[in-house]
Amino acid sequence: MPPECAIPETLCPSPLSTLPERLMQAFLSACDAGETLLAWHLLQMMESYLWRLPPGRLAARDQAALVAGHRLLWSLVRGG
């Protein structure tokens, strides 16, 4: 991580990743750490970002990642 970046590496800008990809990486890290509340907030941020995209700009992979994220979080909260 560059020294000037004071935020977690998963949220640092990268020329190879988009904001939804970075949010999903941070979401998965939070899930792995058992931080379900943080994971939920990150998923909400991703959903808000995707809803604000102009019509036709929502990538199918971003939609699929959002649905998968909701399913993963639901299974973690339910203890399964």
Secondary structure, DSSP 8 states (H G I E B T S, - for coil): --TT--S-GGGS--TT--HHHHHHHHHHHHHHTT-HHHHHHHHHHHHHHHHTS-TT---HHHHHHHHHHHHHHHHHHTT-
